Amino acid sequence: MTLLQKNTLLLFMVIILAVVPLIIIQDSEFGGADGVAEELITQINPNYEPWFVSFWSPPGGETESLLFALQAALGAGFLGYYVGYKKGQKVS
């Protein structure tokens, strides 16, 4: 198995790990800091109207957590790749 085939397989597996929970878990419930802040603001000022409304909301709270974790993983992967690449250039 070539390096390209291995990397393609790993990428495919990561995509599957990210998409399968979105399909399997439909009505998950997870509250975060945004929900708590919204409740507190509503208690302080019942007439408050948000200045922005999301154009898409995920099907469940766990989906939002999954997307956040995926974003963090992609960022960490990119930074790790860049640092390793630069270190490899320095050694050569």
Secondary structure, 3 states (H helix, E strand, C coil): CCHHHHHHHHHHHHHHHHHHHHHHCCCCCCCCHHHHHHHHHHHHCCCCCCCCCCCCCCCCHHHHHHHHHHHHHHHHHHHHHHHHHHHHHHHC
